Amino acid sequence: MKKVAICVVAVLALVQLMVEPGQAVNCVDVDRSLLPCLTFLTGQIPQPAGGCCDGIKALKAMVTTTNDKRQACNCVKQAAAHYQNIKDDAVSSLAGKCGTPVSFPISKNIDCNSIQ
């Protein structure tokens, strides 16, 4: 739990950074979008919170090209690798539960290079 708290603090510190419009998707932005979802993804709460769904909407807005989709996919996989207790069913249902389908699958096991 200490590691989660440290990661949360680190990501929250990065929230203060703003990305210039037109920049490519980066893992800081993806992590910032998904951080509010951590309690849902680890099964601590049964439904994603409003901040989580706002993050999914932000992620959807920033991922517009195939390269963006692949980069965001790789970022999701990297972040998920740091948390052993993330539930696969929560990950796969996240966008649907927020009512915001994204243009790439959110999954720990997808081959990101296969995304079109």
N, C-alpha and C positions, 0 to 999 in steps of 0.2 A: 504494500500500500504506500510505503514511503516513496518508492520509485514513481508511482503514479502521481503523487503529490508534487514531486520535483519536476516531472514532465509537464504537469499542468501549470506550475509557476513559470517554467521556462517558456512555454507556449504563450501564456498570458502576457509575458514581457514582450514577446514578439508581436503581439496584437497591436502594439503601439506603432509598429512600422507600417507605412503605407506604400503600396505598389503603384508605380507610375502607370497610367493607362497605356495599353498596348503592349505591356511586357508579357512575356511568356508565363505560363502557369508554373509555379514553383511549389515545393513541398511545404514551405512556411504557410502559404495561403491555403493549401489543401488542409493542412493540419489545423489551422485556425478555424476553418469552416467546420471541421468534424469534431473538434475538441468538445463542444457542448453535447455531443452525442455519446460520449464515453460511458456515462452511467446507463444509457439504454443498451449500448453495444456489449457491455459486460453483464447485463441481466440484473442490474441493481434497481431499475425501474421498468415497468411493463410497456410504456409508450415513450417515444422520443419527446423531449421537452420542446417548447416553442423556439428557444434559442438554437436547438439542434436543427429544426426544420428551416429556420432562417439561414443556417449555415449550408444546408443542402441547396437552398435556392441560390445562395451566393456562389456555390461551387458550380451549379448548372450554368449560371451566367458567365463565369470565367472560362468555361471549357467549351470552346467553339470550333476548334479545328481537330483534325485527326491527331496531330502531334500533341495538342493540349490534352486530348482524351487519354492518350498513351502515357503522358507525363503524370497526369492526375492519378491514373490507375497505378502506376509504379509508386507514387507517393502514398496511396492508400495501403498498398501491400507492405511498404517499408514501415509505416506507422503501426499496422496490425501486427507485424512481427515483434514489436516491443511489448505487446500485451498478450500474455498467454491465455488470459481468461475471456477474450472476446468470443462471443457466440456467433457461429456461422449463420444461423438462421436470422439473427438480429441484423447482421451485416447485409444479407441479401434482401431483407424486407424493409430496410431503412428508407429508401427513396419512396417506396409505395406508401408506407405509413405516414410519411410527410406530405403525400399527395403531390410530389414533385419528381416525376420520372426524369432521370438524367440520361444523357446520350451515350453513356457507357455503363457497363455493369459494375457495381460496387461489390467486389469479392476479394477474399484473401487468396484465392487459388487460380484466378484467371491469368491467361497468357496475355499480358498487356500489348505485346506486339501484334496480336491478332485483331485488335480493335480497329475498326474502319472509321 
